[in-house]
Structure formats: C-alpha cells, structure tokens
Amino acid sequence: MSASVSASPTIRVYEPHAEESSDQDALAKRASSYDGKVIGLLDNTKDMSRELLEEVQSLLQQDFPTAEFRYFRKKSVSGIAPELLKQVESCDAVITALGD
C-alpha cells in the first residue's frame, strides 16, 4: 500500500492600499436647487441600473418637482459614444448608475 501525501492549497491574501494623497481635486459646483433644471440619468447597461435610476428620479422629483429628467443608455459599459456624450453634456446635472 502506498501512502499519498496531499498538499494543502495555498491561499494568498493581498491587502491593497495606497498612500494618502495630499492633492485633492476640487468638487464640482453644486446648484442651489434643481427645480427647472435638466437632470440626465445615464444607464451604463449593467443589470439593475435602470431600476436604480428610476428610484433616484422618483426621490429627486419629490424635492424638485419642476426638474426635467432625460434618460440615456450607453451601448456598453465601457466608453461613451461621442454623439451620446454631446446629448449628456446638454444637461445641468448627470447621475449615472452602476448596477449588478
């Protein structure tokens, strides 16, 4: 009878971290109100993005009843077509959602 030795699998755990940067990008200026503004909702095509954006729109409409909402959907999760980017740039504010 031969003895077999089974080696335990090795599990490596990585702790990704980076040095804290002292450089801070400035935040975009925020509107004091979004009433009367055009708000773009940009769907990145991931699962559940539409549902998340619909909920965000519903909540924002309660606070800003005269805001106009425009829904955009990218063709794929990576990049954005130039013609779609032009449409999105016409909005006063844009919200994007990452589903899954």
N, C-alpha and C positions, 0 to 999 in steps of 0.2 A: 504494500500500500504506500503510495507516495503522498507526501504532505504537500499541500499547496498553500502558498502564502499570498494573501490578498492585501494589497496596499490600500490604505485609506485615501480617499481623494483629498487633494489639497484645495482648500478654499482660501482665496486671497481676497482681502477686503481693502479697498482703497478709500482713503479719506481725502477727497478733492477739496482743496481750499486755495485761496489766493490771498495775497497781501491786500490789505485795505488801501484803496486809492485815496489820496488826498484831493485829487481833482474831482470835482462834482459838476456834471452837466447841469445847466440851468433848466428848470422846469418850464414847460410851455406856459404862456399866459392863459389864464382861465377867464372865461366870460363870467360876468356877474350874474347873468341869467341866460337860459337857453330858450326862453319864450321868443317866438318869432324867428328863431334860428333854424338852419337846416342841419340835421344830425344824420351822418352816414352810418350805416350798420354794415360792416364788412365781414362777410362769411368766408372763412378760409377753407371751406369744403370738408372739414373734419366732422366726424359724427357728433351730433347734438349741438353743433354751432348755431344752427337756425333757431332751435328751441331756446338756447341761452340768450341770443339776441332778441327774440320776441319777448322774453321775460324782462330784459333790460329796458326795452322800448316801453313796455307796459308800465314799469315803475317810473320811468322818466316822464311819461305822459301825465302821470298824476301830479308831478311837481311843475311841469312846463306844458300846459295844455295847448298852447299855440305853436309849439315846435313842430316842424315838418320833418318826417323821417324818410330816408331813402335807403333801400336795401340793395346791397351789391354782393355778388358771389364770384369769387375767384375761380378760374378754371382748374387750378390745382393748388396744393398747399404751398408750393414754392414759387416765389416771384409773383409779380403782378403785371399784367399786360399794360402797355403804355396807354391804350385807349381807356381802359378801366381806371387807371391812375388819374387820368385827366378828369373823369367823372367824379371820382372820390375827392379830388382836390377842390371841387366846387362847393364842398360842404364847409360849414363853420366849425364843425367838430366831427370826429370819426371814432367809432368804437369798433373794435374787432374782437372776435371770439375764437378761442381755441377749444374745440370740442374734444371728445373722447372721454 
